[in-house]
Amino acid sequence: MNNVRMGLAALSFALALGASASAQFAPTPQPRSAPNGPLITLYSQDHYNGPSLKLTGPTPNLGAKGFPYPAASFIVNRGRWLLCNAKNFAGTCITAGVGMYPTDFANGFAQTIASLRPVD
C-alpha cells in the first residue's frame, strides 16, 4: 500500500511539475497596436472595387502616386480629409469624414480628385 501511495505522490508531483513548467514557457499574448493616423482608400471603380490606393498623408499630386485611374469611389477609414480637384490642394475642395463615398457622391467629385490631405 505504501508503494501505491508513493507512486501516486510521485505521479502527482510529476504532473504538477509539468503543468508549472508549461505555464512558464507559454507564449505571452502581444497587445495589438491600435491603428492611428489618417487613412483613406481610393478605388478605381464604383462600389469600392477595382485597383485601390491607400494614403496616410498629404498628396499634392495624386497622379505622381502611380494610380493611373481617376478615383471612382473612396472610403475615409480614419480622420478627415480635404479633397481637391486641382494639384497642390487648389481648385474646388471638399472635406470628407469617416465613411464610404460612392461614385455619385457630390456629383461624381471622386473622379476629379487631384490632391488630398488630412485635416485636423
C-alpha positions in Angstrom: 0.0 0.0 0.0 2.9 2.4 0.7 4.2 1.7 -2.8 0.9 2.7 -4.3 0.8 5.9 -2.2 4.4 6.7 -3.1 3.6 6.1 -6.8 0.6 8.3 -6.7 2.5 11.0 -4.9 5.3 10.8 -7.5 2.8 11.0 -10.3 1.0 14.0 -8.7 4.4 15.7 -8.3 5.4 15.0 -11.9 2.1 16.3 -13.2 2.3 19.4 -11.1 5.9 20.0 -12.2 4.9 19.5 -15.9 2.0 21.9 -15.5 4.1 24.6 -13.9 6.9 24.1 -16.5 4.5 24.5 -19.4 3.0 27.6 -17.7 6.5 29.1 -17.5 7.0 28.8 -21.3 3.6 29.7 -22.5 3.7 32.4 -25.1 2.7 35.8 -23.8 -0.1 37.4 -25.9 1.2 40.5 -27.7 -1.0 43.6 -27.4 -2.5 44.7 -30.7 -1.3 48.1 -31.7 -4.2 50.5 -32.2 -4.5 52.0 -35.7 -3.6 55.6 -35.6 -3.3 58.5 -38.0 -5.5 59.3 -41.0 -6.2 56.7 -43.7 -8.1 57.0 -47.0 -8.6 54.3 -49.7 -9.3 55.3 -53.3 -10.9 52.8 -55.7 -10.8 52.8 -59.5 -14.4 51.5 -59.8 -17.7 52.3 -58.2 -18.8 50.4 -55.1 -15.2 50.1 -53.8 -14.0 47.7 -56.4 -11.0 47.5 -58.7 -7.4 48.6 -58.1 -7.1 50.7 -54.9 -4.6 53.1 -53.3 -4.3 53.7 -49.6 -2.9 57.0 -48.5 -1.9 58.2 -45.0 -0.6 61.7 -45.6 -0.7 64.8 -47.8 -0.7 64.0 -51.5 -0.3 67.2 -53.5 -0.3 65.4 -56.9 -2.3 62.1 -57.0 -1.0 61.4 -60.5 2.5 61.2 -59.1 1.5 58.3 -56.8 1.2 55.9 -59.8 -2.5 55.5 -59.5 -3.3 55.5 -63.3 -7.1 55.8 -62.8 -9.4 58.5 -61.7 -10.8 57.6 -58.4 -14.4 56.3 -58.8 -15.2 55.8 -55.1 -13.4 56.1 -51.8 -13.5 55.2 -48.2 -12.3 57.5 -45.4 -11.1 54.9 -43.0 -9.7 57.3 -40.3 -9.6 61.0 -39.9 -11.0 63.8 -42.0 -9.6 64.6 -45.5 -9.5 67.6 -47.7 -10.0 66.5 -51.3 -9.3 68.9 -54.2 -9.8 68.8 -57.9 -6.5 70.6 -58.7 -2.9 69.8 -57.7 -1.4 71.3 -54.6 -4.7 71.4 -52.7 -6.2 74.0 -55.1 -9.4 74.3 -57.0 -12.7 73.2 -55.6 -12.2 71.3 -52.4 -14.4 69.3 -50.1 -13.9 67.8 -46.6 -14.9 64.2 -46.0 -15.0 62.4 -42.7 -15.0 58.7 -41.9 -17.4 57.0 -44.3 -18.0 55.4 -47.7 -18.3 57.6 -50.7 -19.7 56.1 -54.0 -19.2 57.5 -57.5 -22.4 59.6 -57.3 -21.2 61.4 -54.1 -21.2 65.2 -54.8 -22.0 64.7 -58.5 -19.0 62.5 -59.2 -16.5 64.6 -57.3 -14.3 61.4 -56.6 -13.4 61.3 -60.3 -11.9 64.7 -60.2 -9.6 64.3 -57.2 -6.1 65.6 -58.0 -4.8 66.3 -54.5 -5.8 65.4 -50.9 -4.6 65.8 -47.4 -5.7 65.0 -43.9 -7.2 67.9 -41.9 -7.2 68.4 -38.1 
